Amino acid sequence: MAVQLQGDEKQVDCFTLGEGVMPASFKVTVDQNSNQESVEADFGDAAIARVAPVDSGFWWIVLLRAYTHSTGDHSVANSPQCQLGIIRCLNLCLHDGFDTFPTLLCADGCSMIDRRMGIYGYPLDIQSLFYMALRCGKELLRQDRDMGAFVERIDKRLHALTFHMRQYFWLDHNQLNNIYRYKTEEYSYTAVNKFNIMPDSLPNWVFEFMPNKGGYMVGNVSPAFMDFRWFTIGNFLAITSSLATNQQANAIMDLVEERWDELIGEMPMKCMYPALEGEEWRIVTGCDPKNTRWSYHNSGSWPVFLWFLTAAAIKVGRPNIAHRALEIAEKRLLKDEWPEYYDGKLGRTIGKQARKLQTWTISGYLVAKLLLEDPSQAEMLFMDEDMRCRINPLARSSSSEGGNCGSECRPTMHPSQRRSIHSSSCPLSNLHPHQEEGGCCRDF
């Protein structure tokens, strides 16, 4: 049904959406005269602020891969309908355009955070999910199809996206200090401050939040802008999909332990941190009465994220972190009747507008519980690190030169070098210099 709805014409006012967009939701309606049922899909035309969902198609691909791994049943993924659905969804994201980055440009409110929260640009949650969907989609595409050119496009984007995210989204204490000392208005291909981030834009809270041991991927990176907020979905999916290196993954979990009260508190766990307050809240959210400080998407605590935390903890071999969080949640969830979210800095109060007996709250708890009982089940969600693009991000944090995407593959320093910088094993080694779009070793 999802693929059938995906293929329907999608129109908002006079504008037609791309063919690969998946609906955010749908409902079954019954004609009163004929008593016939029909499915009515919402592609953003009925959503708050009319934003099309970017994440729904990616989640469909990720869950299809999880089902295939869990059951061993390849017939569903290999069906012509599902193959077409995968191609449509990924093709929508792989079109050439004006972007100079391999990340996806998105509107505010296009994901689980479906209200205005200042995530416009290149939000981490979407980039991690995009990476995971690309890898899952590539794995699920049938090899007997003439898909060579399409798979090559996926490979090139994955290679570029991996390098970009590990290099430019990663933040730890050393890199924070580097940004604090950045020079600005740098020209040429040797610029260190590639995005022209202004040191004065560093928020005061990030210096206290960042521990000496630990790190995380920031919420957004674009020209002259870096969103230093923590986002739970993006960081934990970066771990399970191996978008983050092993070093980064462990550093993320180090940060969770070091900032337990801020991120876990009395109910796991914050969807983002910290909350927008005062004038910043008024400007960024448009005075949204639902996203007041420490509530809902504005740093509310969502029990559904228990399964994200558990999967990430198992992936890095530290299930004790998940056990500890689950014990905290178990003290209240049943008694509080499984609310959608909690309010407050520590997540102590049931959300002001939180609905109770929420399916995804119950499901998040059950999945976390079952994964801890049998960690081998988490394998359906995991991916091994892509060895073609390995860097040492923690070494880069203490260096002004940046990292590289392999032992013999370094970032471009000047256009004249672009034909000889790749090792023979790099997928971009045979590209014509005018065909670099999507390559990982460009100087952004």
C-alpha positions as CSV (number, residue, x, y, z in Angstrom):
1,M,0.0,0.0,0.0
2,A,2.8,2.4,0.9
3,V,4.4,2.0,-2.6
4,Q,1.0,2.4,-4.3
5,L,0.4,5.6,-2.4
6,Q,3.9,6.7,-3.2
7,G,3.1,6.5,-6.9
8,D,0.0,8.6,-6.7
9,E,0.0,12.2,-7.9
10,K,0.7,14.5,-5.0
11,Q,-0.4,18.1,-5.2
12,V,-0.3,20.9,-2.8
13,D,-2.3,23.8,-4.1
14,C,-0.9,24.1,-7.7
15,F,2.4,22.4,-7.1
16,T,3.1,18.7,-7.7
17,L,5.5,16.9,-5.3
18,G,8.2,14.4,-6.5
19,E,7.1,10.9,-7.4
20,G,9.3,9.3,-4.6
21,V,7.7,11.1,-1.6
22,M,6.1,8.7,0.9
23,P,3.1,9.8,2.9
24,A,3.5,10.9,6.5
25,S,0.3,9.2,7.4
26,F,-2.9,7.8,5.8
27,K,-6.4,7.0,6.9
28,V,-9.2,4.7,5.7
29,T,-12.4,6.5,4.7
30,V,-15.7,4.9,3.9
31,D,-18.1,6.3,1.4
32,Q,-21.5,6.6,3.0
33,N,-23.4,5.9,-0.2
34,S,-21.5,2.9,-1.6
35,N,-20.0,1.7,1.7
36,Q,-16.7,1.4,-0.2
37,E,-13.4,1.9,1.6
38,S,-10.6,4.1,0.3
39,V,-7.2,5.2,1.5
40,E,-6.5,8.9,2.0
41,A,-2.8,9.8,2.2
42,D,-1.2,12.9,3.7
43,F,1.9,14.0,1.8
44,G,2.1,17.3,3.7
45,D,-1.0,18.9,2.2
46,A,-2.9,18.3,5.4
47,A,0.1,18.7,7.8
48,I,0.8,21.6,10.1
49,A,2.4,24.3,8.0
50,R,2.2,22.1,4.8
51,V,5.6,20.4,5.1
52,A,6.2,17.2,3.1
53,P,7.8,14.4,5.2
54,V,11.4,13.7,4.3
55,D,11.9,10.9,6.8
56,S,9.0,8.6,6.0
57,G,10.4,7.1,2.9
58,F,13.8,6.6,4.5
59,W,12.2,4.8,7.5
60,W,10.3,2.6,5.1
61,I,13.5,1.4,3.5
62,V,15.2,0.9,6.9
63,L,12.3,-1.1,8.2
64,L,12.1,-3.2,5.0
65,R,15.8,-4.1,5.5
66,A,15.2,-4.9,9.2
67,Y,12.3,-7.2,8.3
68,T,14.4,-9.0,5.7
69,H,17.3,-9.6,8.1
70,S,15.0,-10.7,10.9
71,T,12.9,-13.1,9.0
72,G,15.2,-14.2,6.1
73,D,12.2,-13.5,3.8
74,H,13.6,-11.8,0.7
75,S,10.4,-12.1,-1.3
76,V,8.9,-8.9,0.0
77,A,12.0,-6.7,-0.7
78,N,12.5,-8.5,-4.1
79,S,9.0,-7.8,-5.3
80,P,8.7,-5.4,-8.2
81,Q,6.6,-3.1,-6.1
82,C,9.2,-2.7,-3.3
83,Q,12.1,-2.5,-5.7
84,L,10.3,0.3,-7.5
85,G,9.6,2.0,-4.1
86,I,13.3,1.9,-3.2
87,I,14.3,3.3,-6.5
88,R,11.7,6.1,-6.5
89,C,12.7,7.2,-2.9
90,L,16.4,7.3,-3.4
91,N,16.3,8.7,-7.0
92,L,14.4,11.7,-5.5
93,C,17.4,12.4,-3.3
94,L,20.2,11.7,-5.8
95,H,19.2,14.3,-8.5
96,D,21.9,16.9,-9.4
97,G,21.2,20.4,-8.3
98,F,23.0,23.5,-7.0
99,D,24.1,21.9,-3.8
100,T,27.8,21.9,-3.0
101,F,27.4,19.5,-0.1
102,P,26.3,15.8,-0.2
103,T,23.8,16.4,2.6
104,L,20.1,16.9,2.0
105,L,18.7,20.4,2.1
106,C,15.4,20.3,4.1
107,A,12.6,22.5,5.3
108,D,11.8,23.0,9.0
109,G,9.3,20.5,10.3
110,C,10.1,17.8,7.8
111,S,10.8,15.0,10.2
112,M,9.8,13.7,13.7
113,I,10.3,17.3,14.8
114,D,7.3,18.4,12.7
115,R,6.9,21.9,14.0
116,R,9.2,25.0,13.5
117,M,12.3,24.4,15.6
118,G,15.1,26.0,13.6
119,I,16.2,22.8,11.9
120,Y,16.0,24.3,8.3
121,G,19.1,23.5,6.3
122,Y,20.9,20.2,6.8
123,P,19.5,18.7,10.0
124,L,21.5,15.9,11.5
125,D,18.4,13.6,12.1
126,I,17.7,13.6,8.3
127,Q,21.3,13.2,7.3
128,S,21.8,10.1,9.5
129,L,18.6,8.6,8.3
130,F,19.5,9.4,4.7
131,Y,22.8,7.7,5.1
132,M,21.1,4.6,6.6
133,A,18.5,4.5,3.8
134,L,21.2,4.7,1.1
135,R,23.0,1.8,2.6
136,C,19.9,-0.3,3.2
137,G,18.5,0.5,-0.3
138,K,21.8,-0.5,-1.9
139,E,21.7,-3.8,0.0
140,L,18.1,-4.5,-0.9
141,L,18.3,-3.7,-4.6
142,R,18.2,-6.9,-6.7
143,Q,21.5,-7.7,-8.4
144,D,19.9,-9.2,-11.4
145,R,18.5,-5.8,-12.5
146,D,20.4,-3.4,-14.7
147,M,21.2,-1.2,-11.8
148,G,24.9,-0.6,-12.2
149,A,24.7,3.1,-12.9
150,F,22.1,3.7,-10.1
151,V,24.2,1.8,-7.6
152,E,27.3,3.8,-8.6
153,R,25.4,7.0,-7.9
154,I,24.5,5.6,-4.4
155,D,28.2,4.7,-3.8
156,K,29.5,8.1,-4.7
157,R,26.9,9.8,-2.5
158,L,27.7,7.5,0.4
159,H,31.4,8.1,0.1
160,A,30.9,11.9,0.0
161,L,28.3,11.9,2.8
162,T,30.5,9.8,5.1
163,F,33.4,12.1,4.7
164,H,31.3,15.3,5.1
165,M,29.5,14.1,8.2
166,R,32.6,12.8,10.0
167,Q,34.6,15.8,9.2
168,Y,32.3,18.8,9.6
169,F,29.5,17.7,11.9
170,W,31.8,16.2,14.6
171,L,32.3,18.2,17.8
172,D,34.4,17.4,20.8
173,H,36.4,19.5,23.3
174,N,39.4,19.9,21.0
175,Q,37.3,20.9,18.0
176,L,35.3,23.3,20.1
177,N,38.5,25.0,21.0
178,N,39.5,25.1,17.4
179,I,36.2,26.8,16.4
180,Y,36.7,29.2,19.3
181,R,40.0,30.3,17.8
182,Y,38.8,30.3,14.1
183,K,39.9,33.0,11.7
184,T,37.0,34.2,9.5
185,E,36.6,35.5,5.9
186,E,39.1,32.9,4.6
187,Y,39.4,32.6,0.8
188,S,41.3,29.9,-1.2
189,Y,41.3,26.1,-1.2
190,T,43.4,26.0,2.0
191,A,40.8,27.7,4.2
192,V,40.6,26.0,7.7
193,N,37.2,27.6,8.6
194,K,35.6,26.2,5.5
195,F,32.0,27.3,6.4
196,N,33.0,30.7,7.8
197,I,31.7,30.0,11.2
198,M,31.9,33.0,13.5
199,P,33.5,32.2,16.9
200,D,31.2,34.8,18.5
201,S,28.2,32.6,17.4
202,L,29.3,29.9,19.9
203,P,26.6,29.7,22.6
204,N,27.7,29.9,26.2
205,W,26.0,26.7,27.2
206,V,28.1,24.5,24.8
207,F,31.3,25.2,26.8
208,E,29.7,23.8,29.9
209,F,27.9,21.0,28.1
210,M,31.0,19.6,26.3
211,P,32.9,17.3,28.7
212,N,36.6,16.7,28.3
213,K,35.8,13.1,27.4
214,G,33.1,12.7,24.8
215,G,31.7,14.3,21.7
216,Y,28.7,14.4,19.4
217,M,27.5,15.3,16.0
218,V,26.1,18.8,15.9
219,G,22.5,19.5,14.7
220,N,23.2,21.4,11.5
221,V,26.1,22.8,9.4
222,S,25.7,25.2,6.5
223,P,27.4,28.4,5.3
224,A,28.2,30.7,8.3
225,F,25.9,28.5,10.5
226,M,26.5,25.7,13.0
227,D,23.6,24.5,15.2
228,F,25.4,23.2,18.3
229,R,22.3,21.5,19.8
230,W,22.3,17.8,20.6
231,F,19.8,15.7,18.6
232,T,19.1,12.2,19.8
233,I,17.8,10.5,16.7
234,G,20.7,11.7,14.5
235,N,23.4,10.8,17.0
236,F,22.1,7.3,17.8
237,L,21.4,6.4,14.2
238,A,24.9,7.6,13.3
239,I,26.1,4.9,15.7
240,T,23.8,2.0,14.6
241,S,24.4,2.7,10.9
242,S,28.2,3.2,11.3
243,L,28.0,6.7,9.9
244,A,30.0,7.5,13.0
245,T,33.4,5.8,13.4
246,N,34.0,3.5,16.3
247,Q,35.9,6.3,18.1
248,Q,33.0,8.7,17.5
249,A,30.4,6.2,18.6
250,N,32.1,5.6,21.9
251,A,32.6,9.3,22.4
252,I,28.9,9.9,21.9
253,M,28.1,7.3,24.6
254,D,30.8,8.9,26.8
255,L,28.9,12.2,26.5
256,V,25.6,10.5,27.4
257,E,27.1,9.2,30.6
258,E,28.9,12.5,31.4
259,R,25.7,14.5,30.8
260,W,23.2,12.0,32.2
261,D,21.1,14.4,34.1
262,E,20.8,16.7,31.1
263,L,19.9,14.0,28.6
264,I,18.3,11.2,30.6
265,G,17.2,12.9,33.9
266,E,14.2,11.3,35.5
267,M,12.7,10.0,32.1
268,P,14.8,9.0,29.1
269,M,15.3,10.9,27.0
270,K,15.6,14.4,25.5
271,C,14.8,14.6,21.8
272,M,17.2,17.6,21.6
273,Y,19.2,19.7,24.1
274,P,19.1,22.4,25.3
275,A,15.7,24.1,25.1
276,L,15.1,27.4,23.2
277,E,14.0,30.1,25.6
278,G,13.0,33.8,25.7
279,E,13.7,35.9,22.6
280,E,15.3,33.0,20.8
281,W,12.2,30.8,21.3
282,R,10.0,33.6,20.0
283,I,12.0,34.1,16.9
284,V,12.9,30.5,16.1
285,T,9.5,28.8,16.8
286,G,7.3,31.8,16.0
287,C,6.0,31.7,19.6
288,D,4.7,28.1,19.3
289,P,2.6,27.4,22.4
290,K,3.2,23.7,22.1
291,N,7.0,24.0,21.9
292,T,7.5,26.0,25.0
293,R,10.8,25.5,26.9
294,W,11.6,21.9,28.0
295,S,8.4,20.7,26.4
296,Y,7.4,18.6,23.4
297,H,10.1,19.0,20.6
298,N,11.7,21.8,22.5
299,S,13.8,19.5,24.7
300,G,10.9,17.4,26.0
301,S,11.7,13.8,27.1
302,W,10.4,11.1,24.9
303,P,10.3,7.4,26.2
304,V,10.1,6.1,22.6
305,F,13.8,7.0,22.3
306,L,14.6,4.1,24.7
307,W,15.0,1.8,21.8
308,F,17.4,4.2,20.0
309,L,19.5,4.4,23.1
310,T,19.5,0.7,23.6
311,A,20.5,-0.2,20.1
312,A,23.3,2.3,20.1
313,A,24.5,1.1,23.5
314,I,24.5,-2.5,22.3
315,K,26.4,-1.5,19.1
316,V,29.3,-0.1,21.1
317,G,29.3,-2.9,23.6
318,R,28.0,-0.9,26.6
319,P,24.5,-2.3,27.3
320,N,24.8,-1.2,30.9
321,I,23.9,2.4,29.8
322,A,20.6,1.1,28.4
323,H,19.9,-1.0,31.5
324,R,20.3,2.0,33.7
325,A,18.0,4.1,31.6
326,L,15.4,1.4,31.3
327,E,15.3,1.0,35.1
328,I,14.5,4.7,35.4
329,A,11.7,4.6,32.9
330,E,10.1,1.4,34.4
331,K,9.5,3.3,37.7
332,R,6.9,5.6,36.0
333,L,5.7,4.5,32.6
334,L,3.1,2.0,33.6
335,K,1.9,4.2,36.5
336,D,1.7,7.2,34.3
337,E,-0.2,5.3,31.6
338,W,2.4,5.4,28.9
339,P,2.4,9.1,28.0
340,E,3.8,10.5,24.7
341,Y,6.3,12.8,26.3
342,Y,7.4,14.5,29.6
343,D,8.1,18.1,30.4
344,G,10.8,19.8,32.4
345,K,14.6,19.9,32.6
346,L,14.7,16.5,34.2
347,G,11.6,15.1,32.5
348,R,9.7,15.0,35.8
349,T,6.3,16.1,34.7
350,I,3.9,14.4,32.2
351,G,3.7,16.6,29.1
352,K,1.1,19.4,29.2
353,Q,-0.5,18.1,26.0
354,A,0.8,14.6,26.1
355,R,-1.6,11.9,25.1
356,K,-1.6,8.7,27.2
357,L,-1.5,5.0,26.2
358,Q,0.7,5.9,23.2
359,T,1.6,3.0,20.9
360,W,5.1,4.3,20.2
361,T,5.8,4.8,23.9
362,I,4.9,1.2,24.6
363,S,6.7,-0.1,21.5
364,G,9.9,1.9,22.3
365,Y,9.9,0.4,25.8
366,L,9.2,-3.2,24.6
367,V,11.8,-3.1,21.8
368,A,14.4,-1.8,24.3
369,K,13.5,-4.5,26.8
370,L,13.6,-7.3,24.1
371,L,16.9,-6.1,22.7
372,L,18.5,-6.2,26.1
373,E,17.2,-9.7,26.7
374,D,18.6,-10.9,23.3
375,P,21.1,-8.4,21.9
376,S,21.6,-10.6,18.8
377,Q,18.2,-9.2,17.6
378,A,19.8,-5.8,17.3
379,E,21.8,-7.0,14.4
380,M,18.9,-6.3,12.1
381,L,19.4,-2.6,12.8
382,F,23.2,-2.5,12.6
383,M,25.6,-1.9,9.7
384,D,29.4,-2.5,9.6
385,E,31.6,0.5,9.0
386,D,32.2,1.3,5.4
387,M,36.0,0.7,5.2
388,R,36.4,2.8,2.0
389,C,36.1,6.0,3.9
390,R,37.9,5.9,7.2
391,I,39.3,8.9,9.0
392,N,40.5,9.6,12.5
393,P,38.0,12.4,13.5
394,L,39.5,12.7,17.0
395,A,42.9,13.3,15.6
396,R,41.4,15.9,13.3
397,S,39.9,17.7,16.2
398,S,43.3,18.7,17.4
399,S,44.6,19.6,13.9
400,S,43.9,22.6,11.8
401,E,44.2,20.7,8.5
402,G,41.2,18.4,8.6
403,G,41.1,14.7,8.1
404,N,41.1,12.5,5.1
405,C,38.9,9.7,3.7
406,G,41.7,7.1,3.7
407,S,45.3,6.5,4.2
408,E,46.1,7.6,0.7
409,C,43.1,9.9,-0.1
410,R,43.2,13.5,1.2
411,P,41.0,16.5,0.8
412,T,41.5,18.6,-2.3
413,M,43.7,21.6,-1.8
414,H,43.7,23.1,-5.3
415,P,41.7,22.4,-8.5
416,S,44.9,21.4,-10.3
417,Q,45.4,18.5,-7.9
418,R,41.9,17.0,-8.4
419,R,43.0,14.4,-10.9
420,S,45.7,12.7,-8.7
421,I,44.6,12.8,-5.1
422,H,42.7,9.5,-5.0
423,S,44.2,6.1,-4.2
424,S,43.5,3.3,-6.7
425,S,41.0,1.8,-4.3
426,C,38.9,5.0,-4.1
427,P,35.7,4.8,-6.1
428,L,36.4,8.3,-7.5
429,S,39.8,7.5,-8.8
430,N,38.7,7.1,-12.4
431,L,36.4,10.1,-12.6
432,H,37.0,12.8,-15.2
433,P,37.8,16.1,-13.5
434,H,34.5,17.5,-14.7
435,Q,32.6,14.6,-13.2
436,E,33.4,15.2,-9.6
437,E,29.9,15.8,-8.4
438,G,29.3,13.8,-5.3
439,G,33.0,13.0,-4.7
440,C,34.2,12.8,-1.1
441,C,37.5,14.6,-1.6
442,R,36.3,18.0,-2.8
443,D,37.3,21.1,-0.8
444,F,34.0,22.4,0.5
